Amino acid sequence: MSQPVSTDRVVIGVDFGTLSGRALVVRVSDGAELGTASHDYPHAVLDRELPDGTPLAPEWALQVAADYVDVLRVAVPAALAQAGVDPSAVVGIATDFTACTMVPTTADGTPLSELPRLAGEPHAYVKLWRHHAAQGQADRLNELARKRSEVWLARYGGLISSEWEFAKGLQMLEEAPEVYAEMAHFVEAADWIVWQLCGTLTRNACTAGYKGIYQDGTYPSRDFLAELNPAFADFVADKIDRPMARLGDRVGSLTAEAAALTGLPEGIAVATGNVDAHVTAPAARAVEAGQMVAIMGTSTCHVMNGDVLREVPGMCGVVEGGITQGLWGYEAGQSGVGDIFGWYLTHQVPAATREAAAAAGLGVHEYLTELAARQAVGEHGLVALDWHSGNRSVLVDHDLSGVVVGLTLATRPEDVYRALLEATAFGTRAIIEAFDGAGVPVKELVVAGGLLKNALLMQIYADVTNLPLSTIGSTQGPALGSAIHAAVAAGEYPDVHAAAEVMGRLDRGRYVPIPANVLAYDALYDEYRTLHDYFGRGANEVMHRLKARRRQVRAQAPAEVDA
């Protein structure tokens, strides 16, 4: 057995992503990352059928809560073993999660899907952040909020997303009222996993504000909810309202059961849960006003502190203390980024290109990136819309879809690939312009997440946005951010700002805009905005009509269509 590498105190950060969870062991004194381990969710994402074969309709995305517990059981001990750290050195643990990911549970926290009689009921499962089947409920919610001039609507850019708590809860009520009635708690996964660790159910201020329409100490009124649906009137009181916990707080101590599961000492600090994107800002030392952090993976979440309160069109929310105390935390995002690139490689790249990549000793991503990097800006003659998974910001419409304009018989796979890279950068620029125009200026773009390893993509983002692009100095941004919060919860630092200064990592100004490319991308961005407004702002509703037709056909004959 290896000896501990250090007797210094350490903390554990656990990042629950879309397909896997990662545990990171971090030294409190300097933020050194000593060991890490990951665990893939056995059930991954359920978007076509349940584990028992029950088919799912389009736009559904579910998960199995037990997969999250497996991460604690497998990844935490493995990370400690890799680090060579004695568990007695651990003083705290913190977690982060995708959001809005909702777990319907019994009174004691048992996920409804674990009840044998509900194993074949889709609404009994975790609704993942990218579950978009509640768009109809979201549309009604937004229409009613506008009709009633609800003051909280402006805090969300004028639109509440189908991804969030209220739309998902209303969908459950209306499509599976018996499941809704049996559900005692509708819990953000970020809070559910903390519940499993310390035995206490609280609400973290981050998801409550951004995903739960909690503003200025209140939720939407009972009257508002009753007008949506009389049976929804007590949704807040009965299903989601629990004591609020600030970010970085200690919400409890590790229970004996959780200690046995993880191999950690009983009684150590358990921090308030958090969102994977928001917790990354301290890890990148990006907690000052004007530093926008883009956490780029399957999707991209844009978070930024501001020192003023403004209404930004299409933002996902603005919450006081939503990222760090003392500032207004803003959020926006793109529903598909890495997912779009992955879709293209999986379903669109021809065999000849795959064979050429293999012959060159490269993966297909790397091969296409190498070919695309040889092109001048605009050489491929294409422009694309990055809406393959809908639009989260600034249009907040998940019934939108992807477009590539300019295809000819001469178009090659690397051309489309580069156009898709550029489209996601254009989407980020649209978000930045919305913030700038609302009086919340973006001064620096900081990138975290798995996609920062693609140097071409990073340079495209710098050129398209005409901003210096800094990168996080860690490959485990969310887990490091959680570890920072664990250190604060354990009393090792007075606040998140102080902990981030010591434990965070930032490579400032890694990519600088190239003036000639900036000018060329300005012209392409004009074309993107023309398409953006034409398809996204009502001039042509073809995307909505096609989505509606697809749902109708799938609902009429799902077995035949799937076959």
ZADREN-540073 format. One record per residue (C-alpha): residue in one letter; x, z, y. Coordinates in Angstrom, 2 decimals, decimal comma. Each point is the difference from the previous one (the first is absolute). Layout:
BEGIN
ATOM   aa        xx        zz        yy
ATOM    a         X         Z         Y
...
***
This chain:
BEGIN
ATOM   aa        xx        zz        yy
ATOM    m      0,00      0,00      0,00
ATOM    s      1,36     -0,94      3,46
ATOM    q      0,74      2,72      2,49
ATOM    p     -1,86      0,16      3,35
ATOM    v      1,76     -2,08      2,66
ATOM    s     -0,87      2,45      2,75
ATOM    t     -1,44      3,42      0,51
ATOM    d     -1,54     -1,15      3,30
ATOM    r     -3,76      0,20      0,29
ATOM    v     -1,87     -3,19     -0,77
ATOM    v     -3,54     -1,33      0,36
ATOM    i     -2,03     -2,51     -1,95
ATOM    g     -1,86     -2,93      1,56
ATOM    v     -2,46     -1,89     -2,20
ATOM    d     -1,29     -3,40      1,14
ATOM    f     -3,12     -1,32     -1,74
ATOM    g     -0,14     -3,76      0,52
ATOM    t     -2,37     -2,70     -1,17
ATOM    l      1,58     -0,56     -3,42
ATOM    s      2,33      2,94     -0,54
ATOM    g      1,13      3,38      1,26
ATOM    r      3,54      1,00      1,01
ATOM    a      1,61      3,43      0,23
ATOM    l      3,02      0,65      2,20
ATOM    v      2,29      3,05      0,09
ATOM    v      1,37      0,56      3,52
ATOM    r      2,49      2,55      1,30
ATOM    v     -1,43      2,00      2,86
ATOM    s      3,23      0,39      1,94
ATOM    d      0,73     -3,69      0,60
ATOM    g     -2,70     -2,15     -1,60
ATOM    a      2,26     -1,24     -2,79
ATOM    e     -2,03     -1,70     -2,74
ATOM    l      1,27      1,54     -3,23
ATOM    g     -2,23     -1,45     -2,65
ATOM    t     -3,09     -2,15     -0,48
ATOM    a     -2,31     -1,16     -2,75
ATOM    s     -3,17     -2,07     -0,19
ATOM    h     -2,92     -0,32     -2,39
ATOM    d     -2,30     -3,00     -0,26
ATOM    y     -3,72      0,73     -0,17
ATOM    p     -1,06     -0,88     -3,57
ATOM    h     -3,29     -1,45      1,24
ATOM    a      1,44     -1,65      3,13
ATOM    v     -2,88     -1,40      2,11
ATOM    l     -3,40     -0,57     -1,60
ATOM    d     -1,35     -3,09      1,75
ATOM    r     -1,60     -1,94     -2,84
ATOM    e     -1,18      2,61     -2,50
ATOM    l      0,00      3,71     -0,82
ATOM    p      2,13      1,38     -2,85
ATOM    d     -3,00     -0,30     -2,33
ATOM    g     -0,51     -3,66      0,90
ATOM    t     -2,86      0,43      2,47
ATOM    p      0,32     -2,99      2,40
ATOM    l      0,47      0,49      3,72
ATOM    a     -1,45     -2,12      2,77
ATOM    p      2,20     -1,80      2,56
ATOM    e      1,79      2,07      2,65
ATOM    w      0,15      3,13     -2,17
ATOM    a      3,28      1,91     -0,36
ATOM    l      0,03      3,25     -1,96
ATOM    q      2,53      2,38     -1,54
ATOM    v      0,15      2,81     -2,55
ATOM    a      0,78      3,41      1,51
ATOM    a      1,81      1,22     -3,11
ATOM    d      2,72     -2,58      0,73
ATOM    y      0,90      1,97      3,12
ATOM    v      0,44      3,23     -1,96
ATOM    d      2,31     -1,88     -2,38
ATOM    v      2,32     -0,66      2,96
ATOM    l      0,36      3,75      0,58
ATOM    r      0,59      0,57     -3,71
ATOM    v      2,52     -2,81     -0,50
ATOM    a      1,68     -0,97      3,28
ATOM    v      0,62      3,45      1,52
ATOM    p      2,02      1,40     -2,96
ATOM    a      1,80     -3,32     -0,38
ATOM    a      1,05      0,00      3,67
ATOM    l      1,30      3,55     -0,32
ATOM    a      1,93     -0,94     -3,12
ATOM    q      1,57     -3,01      1,71
ATOM    a      0,98      2,15      2,96
ATOM    g      1,52      2,67     -2,22
ATOM    v     -1,76      2,63      2,08
ATOM    d     -1,14      3,30     -1,42
ATOM    p     -3,78      0,31      0,57
ATOM    s      0,58      3,42      1,55
ATOM    a      1,52     -1,77      3,03
ATOM    v     -3,35     -1,68      0,83
ATOM    v     -1,82      1,71      2,88
ATOM    g     -2,88     -2,41      0,65
ATOM    i     -1,88     -3,10     -1,05
ATOM    a     -2,03     -2,49      2,03
ATOM    t     -1,90     -3,13     -0,91
ATOM    d     -1,27     -3,17      1,61
ATOM    f     -2,58     -2,51     -1,14
ATOM    t     -1,51     -3,38      0,65
ATOM    a     -3,09      0,24      2,19
ATOM    c     -2,87     -0,18      0,03
ATOM    t      0,02      0,78     -3,73
ATOM    m     -2,97      2,15     -1,02
ATOM    v     -0,49      2,20     -3,06
ATOM    p     -3,57      1,06     -0,93
ATOM    t      0,16      3,40     -1,72
ATOM    t     -1,98      2,90     -1,40
ATOM    a      0,08      3,38      1,75
ATOM    d      3,22      0,99     -1,80
ATOM    g      1,79     -3,25      0,83
ATOM    t     -0,52     -1,87     -3,26
ATOM    p     -0,21     -3,75      0,72
ATOM    l     -3,44     -1,29     -0,97
ATOM    s      1,56     -2,76     -2,10
ATOM    e      1,32      2,68     -2,36
ATOM    l     -3,54      1,01     -0,90
ATOM    p     -0,77     -1,87     -3,25
ATOM    r     -3,49     -1,00      1,09
ATOM    l      1,42     -1,70      3,13
ATOM    a      2,98     -1,77     -1,57
ATOM    g     -1,78     -3,34      0,32
ATOM    e     -1,27      0,53      3,56
ATOM    p      2,17     -1,76      2,64
ATOM    h     -1,05      2,36      2,79
ATOM    a      1,40      2,96     -1,95
ATOM    y      3,56     -1,31      0,41
ATOM    v      2,48      0,29      2,86
ATOM    k     -0,72     -2,58      2,68
ATOM    l      3,39     -1,37      0,99
ATOM    w      0,82     -0,81      3,63
ATOM    r     -0,47     -3,71     -0,65
ATOM    h     -3,50      0,39     -1,43
ATOM    h     -1,94     -2,32      2,31
ATOM    a     -3,37     -0,10     -1,74
ATOM    a     -1,57      2,25      2,65
ATOM    q      0,21     -2,63      2,73
ATOM    g     -3,79     -0,18      0,29
ATOM    q     -0,20      3,75      0,58
ATOM    a      2,80     -0,21      2,55
ATOM    d     -1,83     -2,77      1,86
ATOM    r     -3,14      2,13      0,25
ATOM    l      1,99      3,02      1,08
ATOM    n      1,68     -1,95      2,79
ATOM    e     -3,26     -1,59      1,14
ATOM    l     -1,71      3,38      0,23
ATOM    a      2,95      1,59      1,78
ATOM    r     -0,06     -2,74      2,62
ATOM    k     -3,77      0,28      0,36
ATOM    r      0,25      3,75      0,55
ATOM    s      3,12     -0,27      2,20
ATOM    e      1,83      2,50     -2,18
ATOM    v      3,02      1,19      1,97
ATOM    w      2,27      0,22     -3,03
ATOM    l     -0,22     -3,72     -0,75
ATOM    a      2,49     -0,89      2,73
ATOM    r      2,62      2,24     -1,65
ATOM    y      0,02     -2,50     -2,87
ATOM    g      0,29     -3,16      2,05
ATOM    g     -3,75     -0,53     -0,11
ATOM    l     -0,29     -0,42     -3,78
ATOM    i     -0,08      2,29     -3,04
ATOM    s      1,61     -1,55     -3,08
ATOM    s     -1,60     -0,50     -3,39
ATOM    e      3,13      1,66     -1,40
ATOM    w     -0,87      3,38      1,51
ATOM    e     -1,86      3,11     -1,15
ATOM    f     -3,45     -0,52      1,49
ATOM    a     -0,50     -3,59     -1,17
ATOM    k      1,21      0,86     -3,51
ATOM    g     -2,20      3,08     -0,16
ATOM    l     -3,05     -1,91      1,21
ATOM    q      0,62     -2,72     -2,58
ATOM    m      0,03      2,62     -2,75
ATOM    l     -3,24      1,55      1,23
ATOM    e     -1,80     -3,32      0,14
ATOM    e      1,33     -1,57     -3,20
ATOM    a      0,34      3,07     -2,24
ATOM    p     -2,12      2,82      1,44
ATOM    e      0,23      2,03     -3,20
ATOM    v      3,82     -0,01      0,20
ATOM    y     -0,16      0,89      3,69
ATOM    a     -2,25      2,95     -0,80
ATOM    e      2,36      1,25     -2,71
ATOM    m      3,03     -0,24      2,32
ATOM    a      0,81      3,37      1,60
ATOM    h      2,99     -1,24      2,02
ATOM    f      1,10     -3,41      1,28
ATOM    v      3,70      0,68      0,48
ATOM    e      2,84     -2,02      1,45
ATOM    a      2,58     -0,37     -2,77
ATOM    a      2,54      1,50      2,41
ATOM    d     -2,02      3,22     -0,01
ATOM    w     -0,96     -0,17     -3,67
ATOM    i      3,62      0,01     -1,19
ATOM    v      0,77      2,98      2,26
ATOM    w     -3,03      1,72     -1,52
ATOM    q      1,56     -0,51     -3,43
ATOM    l      3,28      1,51      1,20
ATOM    c     -1,19      3,12      1,82
ATOM    g     -3,61      0,50     -1,05
ATOM    t     -1,30     -0,29      3,58
ATOM    l     -2,18     -2,81      1,33
ATOM    t      0,72     -0,84      3,64
ATOM    r     -0,25     -3,11      2,16
ATOM    n      3,16     -1,38      1,54
ATOM    a     -0,31     -0,85      3,67
ATOM    c      1,40     -3,49     -0,55
ATOM    t     -2,54     -1,48     -2,42
ATOM    a     -2,85      1,98      1,55
ATOM    g      0,72     -1,60      3,37
ATOM    y      0,89     -3,52     -1,05
ATOM    k     -2,23     -0,50     -3,04
ATOM    g     -2,68      2,70      0,37
ATOM    i     -1,17     -0,60      3,60
ATOM    y      1,02      3,54      1,00
ATOM    q      0,52      0,02      3,77
ATOM    d      0,13      2,86      2,52
ATOM    g     -0,89      2,49     -2,71
ATOM    t     -3,14     -1,72     -1,31
ATOM    y     -1,20     -2,66     -2,43
ATOM    p     -2,85     -2,49      0,63
ATOM    s     -3,22      1,93      0,51
ATOM    r     -2,60      0,73     -2,66
ATOM    d     -2,51     -2,07      2,01
ATOM    f      2,29     -3,01     -0,11
ATOM    l      0,50      0,30     -3,75
ATOM    a     -3,73      0,46     -0,62
ATOM    e     -0,73     -3,19      1,94
ATOM    l      2,39     -1,87     -2,29
ATOM    n     -1,80      1,41     -3,03
ATOM    p     -2,13      3,19     -0,10
ATOM    a      1,73      1,11     -3,20
ATOM    f      3,38     -0,34      1,76
ATOM    a     -0,84      2,58      2,69
ATOM    d      2,02      2,82     -1,58
ATOM    f      2,97     -2,09     -1,15
ATOM    v      2,39      1,88      2,28
ATOM    a     -1,23      3,52     -0,78
ATOM    d     -0,46     -0,55     -3,72
ATOM    k      2,78     -2,39     -0,99
ATOM    i      2,99     -0,10      2,37
ATOM    d      0,11      2,88      2,50
ATOM    r      2,72      2,52     -0,89
ATOM    p      2,52      2,13      1,98
ATOM    m      2,34     -2,15      2,07
ATOM    a      3,78      0,26     -0,47
ATOM    r      2,58     -1,25      2,49
ATOM    l      2,88     -2,19     -1,12
ATOM    g      3,03      2,05     -1,01
ATOM    d     -2,06      3,12     -0,69
ATOM    r      0,35      2,01     -3,18
ATOM    v     -3,44     -0,22     -1,61
ATOM    g      0,83      2,07     -3,05
ATOM    s      2,49      0,89     -2,72
ATOM    l      0,74     -1,82     -3,24
ATOM    t     -2,24      1,39     -2,74
ATOM    a      1,23      1,08     -3,41
ATOM    e     -1,77     -2,98     -1,57
ATOM    a      1,62     -2,47      2,42
ATOM    a      3,38      1,68     -0,48
ATOM    a     -0,25     -0,51     -3,75
ATOM    l     -1,01     -3,64      0,58
ATOM    t      2,86     -0,85      2,38
ATOM    g      2,76      2,37     -1,06
ATOM    l      0,15      1,44      3,54
ATOM    p     -0,02      3,72      0,90
ATOM    e     -3,39      1,60      0,33
ATOM    g     -0,80      1,11      3,55
ATOM    i      2,04     -2,57      1,97
ATOM    a     -1,57     -1,51      3,13
ATOM    v     -2,52     -2,81     -0,37
ATOM    a     -0,38     -2,03      3,19
ATOM    t     -3,07     -1,70      1,43
ATOM    g     -0,61     -3,41     -1,52
ATOM    n      0,71     -3,10      2,05
ATOM    v     -0,31     -3,80      0,04
ATOM    d      2,92     -2,05     -1,30
ATOM    a      0,33     -2,02      3,20
ATOM    h     -0,30      2,83      2,49
ATOM    v      2,41      2,27     -1,84
ATOM    t      2,62     -2,74      0,14
ATOM    a      0,38      0,19      3,79
ATOM    p      2,00      3,27     -0,08
ATOM    a      2,12     -1,37     -2,85
ATOM    a      1,01     -2,85      2,33
ATOM    r      0,51      2,33      3,00
ATOM    a     -2,76     -2,00      1,68
ATOM    v     -2,09      2,77      1,49
ATOM    e      0,32     -0,84      3,70
ATOM    a     -2,58     -1,93      2,03
ATOM    g      0,40     -3,80     -0,27
ATOM    q      1,75     -0,14     -3,38
ATOM    m     -2,28     -1,98     -2,31
ATOM    v      0,75      0,50     -3,68
ATOM    a     -1,07     -2,82     -2,34
ATOM    i     -0,04      1,23     -3,59
ATOM    m      0,20     -3,29     -1,85
ATOM    g     -0,92     -0,24     -3,65
ATOM    t     -3,04     -1,44     -1,74
ATOM    s     -1,71      0,52      3,36
ATOM    t      1,39      1,06      3,36
ATOM    c     -1,07      3,04      1,95
ATOM    h      1,06      0,23      3,65
ATOM    v      0,21      3,50      1,45
ATOM    m      1,23      1,13      3,39
ATOM    n     -0,04      3,02      2,25
ATOM    g     -1,22     -0,35      3,56
ATOM    d     -0,03      2,43      2,88
ATOM    v     -3,36     -1,27      1,31
ATOM    l     -3,45     -0,51     -1,52
ATOM    r     -1,16     -3,60      0,15
ATOM    e     -2,60     -2,14     -1,77
ATOM    v      1,87     -2,73     -1,87
ATOM    p     -2,18     -2,84     -1,37
ATOM    g      0,08     -0,15     -3,77
ATOM    m      2,17      3,06     -0,53
ATOM    c     -0,67      2,07     -3,11
ATOM    g     -0,14      3,15      2,06
ATOM    v      1,61      2,27      2,53
ATOM    v      0,29      3,69     -0,86
ATOM    e      1,45      2,87      2,00
ATOM    g      2,90      1,31     -2,07
ATOM    g     -0,72     -2,63     -2,64
ATOM    i      3,71     -0,70     -0,55
ATOM    t      1,76      2,88      1,75
ATOM    q     -1,28      2,82      2,14
ATOM    g     -0,18     -0,50      3,77
ATOM    l     -0,55     -3,77      0,04
ATOM    w     -2,81     -2,44     -0,75
ATOM    g      0,57     -1,74     -3,32
ATOM    y     -1,17     -3,63     -0,18
ATOM    e     -0,53     -2,06     -3,15
ATOM    a     -0,58     -3,68     -0,71
ATOM    g      0,75     -2,12     -3,02
ATOM    q     -0,03     -3,15     -2,09
ATOM    s     -1,88      0,10     -3,30
ATOM    g      2,30     -2,45     -1,74
ATOM    v      3,72     -0,71      0,47
ATOM    g      2,13      0,43     -3,11
ATOM    d     -3,19     -0,59     -1,99
ATOM    i     -0,22     -3,47      1,57
ATOM    f      3,58     -0,88     -0,91
ATOM    g     -0,57      1,33     -3,52
ATOM    w     -3,21     -2,00     -0,36
ATOM    y      1,80     -3,17      1,04
ATOM    l      2,82      0,49     -2,48
ATOM    t     -2,33      0,96     -2,84
ATOM    h     -2,67     -2,65      0,40
ATOM    q      1,33     -2,87      2,14
ATOM    v      3,69     -0,59     -0,65
ATOM    p      0,52     -2,87     -2,50
ATOM    a      2,03      0,25     -3,19
ATOM    a      2,69     -2,32      1,39
ATOM    t      0,74      2,46      2,80
ATOM    r      0,19      2,89     -2,44
ATOM    e      2,41     -1,97     -2,16
ATOM    a      2,17     -0,85      3,01
ATOM    a      0,11      3,67      1,01
ATOM    a      1,04      1,02     -3,50
ATOM    a      2,69     -2,68     -0,06
ATOM    a      1,36      1,38      3,28
ATOM    g      0,02      3,50     -1,43
ATOM    l     -2,58      1,21      2,53
ATOM    g     -3,45      1,49     -0,09
ATOM    v     -2,74     -2,23      1,34
ATOM    h     -0,39      2,11      3,19
ATOM    e      3,73     -0,22      0,67
ATOM    y      0,14     -3,70     -0,78
ATOM    l     -2,88     -0,93      2,30
ATOM    t      1,40      2,26      2,72
ATOM    e      3,37     -1,74     -0,23
ATOM    l     -1,64     -3,43      0,33
ATOM    a     -2,32      1,11      2,80
ATOM    a      2,90      1,52      1,96
ATOM    r      1,58     -3,45      0,31
ATOM    q     -2,96     -1,31      2,01
ATOM    a     -0,29     -0,13      3,76
ATOM    v     -3,04      1,69      1,49
ATOM    g     -2,97     -2,34     -0,39
ATOM    e      1,80     -2,42     -2,30
ATOM    h     -2,58      0,45     -2,78
ATOM    g     -2,87     -1,09      2,27
ATOM    l     -2,30      2,83     -1,13
ATOM    v     -1,84      2,97      1,41
ATOM    a     -1,83      2,57     -2,11
ATOM    l     -2,42      2,90      0,43
ATOM    d      0,95      3,23     -1,78
ATOM    w     -3,51      1,00     -1,07
ATOM    h      0,18     -0,35     -3,77
ATOM    s     -1,12      3,64     -0,23
ATOM    g     -2,09     -0,09      3,16
ATOM    n      0,97      1,13      3,48
ATOM    r      0,47      3,68      0,75
ATOM    s      1,18     -0,40      3,61
ATOM    v     -0,99     -1,24      2,48
ATOM    l     -3,18     -1,59     -1,39
ATOM    v     -0,86      2,69     -2,60
ATOM    d     -1,73     -2,44     -2,33
ATOM    h      0,77     -0,02     -3,71
ATOM    d     -2,18     -3,04     -0,65
ATOM    l      2,58     -2,23      1,69
ATOM    s      2,36     -1,99     -2,21
ATOM    g      3,29     -1,88      0,02
ATOM    v      0,70     -3,43      1,47
ATOM    v      2,95     -2,41     -0,01
ATOM    v     -0,21     -2,94      2,43
ATOM    g      2,29     -3,04     -0,04
ATOM    l      0,43     -0,63     -3,73
ATOM    t      1,14     -3,51     -0,96
ATOM    l      1,29     -1,67     -3,16
ATOM    a      3,49      0,78      1,29
ATOM    t     -0,61      3,76      0,24
ATOM    r      2,26      2,01     -2,29
ATOM    p     -0,39      3,55     -1,38
ATOM    e      2,60      1,42      2,39
ATOM    d     -1,96     -1,45      2,94
ATOM    v     -3,16      1,89     -0,89
ATOM    y      2,01      3,10     -0,85
ATOM    r      1,62      0,04      3,45
ATOM    a     -3,34     -0,68      1,67
ATOM    l     -1,46      3,06     -1,73
ATOM    l      2,95      2,15      1,11
ATOM    e     -0,57     -1,19      3,55
ATOM    a     -3,75      0,55     -0,20
ATOM    t      0,49      3,71     -0,72
ATOM    a      2,37      0,22      2,97
ATOM    f     -2,60     -1,69      2,20
ATOM    g     -2,53      2,58     -1,20
ATOM    t      2,32      2,80      1,08
ATOM    r      0,49     -1,68      3,38
ATOM    a     -3,78     -0,13      0,49
ATOM    i     -0,11      3,75     -0,59
ATOM    i      2,88      0,66      2,40
ATOM    e     -1,67     -2,10      2,71
ATOM    a     -3,20      2,00     -0,43
ATOM    f      1,92      3,24      0,59
ATOM    d      1,95     -1,41      2,96
ATOM    g     -3,19     -1,33      1,58
ATOM    a     -1,73      3,37     -0,36
ATOM    g      2,75      1,89      1,82
ATOM    v      1,85      1,35     -3,05
ATOM    p      3,24     -1,98      0,22
ATOM    v      2,06     -0,68     -3,12
ATOM    k      3,71      0,29      0,85
ATOM    e      1,59     -0,14     -3,43
ATOM    l     -1,03     -1,18     -3,45
ATOM    v      1,25      2,17     -2,86
ATOM    v     -0,41     -1,34     -3,55
ATOM    a     -0,24      2,07     -3,16
ATOM    g     -1,14     -0,84     -3,49
ATOM    g      1,11     -2,31     -2,77
ATOM    l     -0,09     -3,24      1,99
ATOM    l      2,79      0,95      2,38
ATOM    k      2,46     -1,21     -2,65
ATOM    n     -0,95     -3,60      0,89
ATOM    a      2,32     -0,83      2,90
ATOM    l     -1,76     -3,30      0,78
ATOM    l     -3,34      1,75      0,30
ATOM    m      1,49      2,65      2,29
ATOM    q      1,57     -2,61      2,29
ATOM    i     -3,30     -1,90      0,14
ATOM    y     -1,75      3,19      1,11
ATOM    a      2,59      0,63      2,71
ATOM    d     -0,31     -3,59      1,23
ATOM    v     -3,81     -0,16     -0,12
ATOM    t     -0,50      3,35      1,78
ATOM    n      3,01     -0,39      2,31
ATOM    l      0,84      3,64     -0,63
ATOM    p      3,13      1,70     -1,31
ATOM    l     -0,66      0,88     -3,59
ATOM    s      1,37      3,25     -1,39
ATOM    t     -0,12      0,96     -3,67
ATOM    i     -0,40      3,30     -1,77
ATOM    g      3,18      1,21     -1,66
ATOM    s     -1,74      0,92     -3,24
ATOM    t     -1,60     -1,98     -2,79
ATOM    q     -2,44      2,87     -0,55
ATOM    g     -1,54      0,35      3,46
ATOM    p     -3,33      1,64     -0,89
ATOM    a      1,55      2,37     -2,53
ATOM    l      2,69      0,98      2,52
ATOM    g     -2,67      0,53      2,64
ATOM    s     -1,91      2,24     -2,40
ATOM    a      3,19      1,93     -0,71
ATOM    i      0,42      0,53      3,76
ATOM    h     -3,50      1,48      0,15
ATOM    a      0,77      2,16     -3,02
ATOM    a      3,02      1,42      1,82
ATOM    v     -2,17      0,88      3,00
ATOM    a     -2,69      1,56     -2,23
ATOM    a      2,71      2,08     -1,69
ATOM    g      1,15      1,34      3,37
ATOM    e      3,37     -1,79     -0,02
ATOM    y     -0,69     -1,71      3,34
ATOM    p     -2,32      0,98      2,86
ATOM    d     -1,79     -3,36      0,13
ATOM    v      0,05     -3,58     -1,22
ATOM    h      1,95     -1,28      3,02
ATOM    a      2,85      2,40     -0,72
ATOM    a      0,02     -0,78     -3,71
ATOM    a     -0,11     -3,76      0,60
ATOM    e      3,02      0,15      2,30
ATOM    v      2,11      1,46     -2,81
ATOM    m     -1,58     -1,44     -3,14
ATOM    g     -1,20     -3,43      1,21
ATOM    r      1,93     -3,30     -0,21
ATOM    l     -0,06     -2,94      2,46
ATOM    d      2,12     -3,15      0,36
ATOM    r     -0,81     -0,89      3,60
ATOM    g     -0,08     -3,62      1,21
ATOM    r      0,86     -1,46     -3,41
ATOM    y     -1,59     -3,37      0,89
ATOM    v      0,02     -1,50      3,50
ATOM    p     -2,29     -2,87      1,11
ATOM    i      1,68     -3,43      0,16
ATOM    p     -1,11     -1,58      3,34
ATOM    a     -0,43     -3,54     -1,34
ATOM    n     -2,09      1,26     -2,91
ATOM    v     -2,10      2,12      2,33
ATOM    l     -0,98     -3,07      2,01
ATOM    a     -0,76     -2,04     -3,12
ATOM    y     -2,15      2,76     -1,47
ATOM    d     -1,92      0,37      3,25
ATOM    a     -1,31     -3,53     -0,52
ATOM    l     -0,88      0,62     -3,67
ATOM    y     -1,66      3,30      0,92
ATOM    d     -2,29     -1,86      2,41
ATOM    e     -1,19     -2,07     -2,97
ATOM    y     -0,46      3,17     -2,06
ATOM    r     -2,12      1,57      2,74
ATOM    t     -2,17     -3,10      0,21
ATOM    l     -0,74      0,22     -3,72
ATOM    h     -0,29      3,80      0,22
ATOM    d     -2,74     -0,16      2,60
ATOM    y     -1,75     -3,04     -1,47
ATOM    f     -0,46      1,48     -3,47
ATOM    g      0,07      3,68      0,95
ATOM    r     -2,17      0,27      3,12
ATOM    g     -3,12     -1,90     -1,01
ATOM    a      0,64     -3,64      0,87
ATOM    n     -0,08     -0,93     -3,68
ATOM    e     -1,47      2,39     -2,58
ATOM    v      1,11     -2,04     -3,01
ATOM    m      2,08      2,85     -1,43
ATOM    h     -2,96      2,35      0,01
ATOM    r     -2,24     -2,64     -1,57
ATOM    l      2,48     -0,68     -2,78
ATOM    k      0,42      3,72     -0,73
ATOM    a     -3,76      0,45     -0,12
ATOM    r     -0,39     -2,95     -2,38
ATOM    r      2,74      1,35     -2,26
ATOM    r     -1,71      3,38     -0,22
ATOM    q     -3,32     -1,66     -0,75
ATOM    v      1,40     -2,16     -2,80
ATOM    r      1,99      2,87     -1,51
ATOM    a     -3,05      2,26      0,08
ATOM    q     -2,19     -2,59     -1,74
ATOM    a      2,33     -0,80     -2,88
ATOM    p      3,11      2,21      0,04
ATOM    a      0,91     -0,57     -3,63
ATOM    e     -0,19     -3,78      0,29
ATOM    v      1,90     -0,08      3,30
ATOM    d      2,77      2,30     -1,23
ATOM    a      0,36     -2,11     -3,11
***
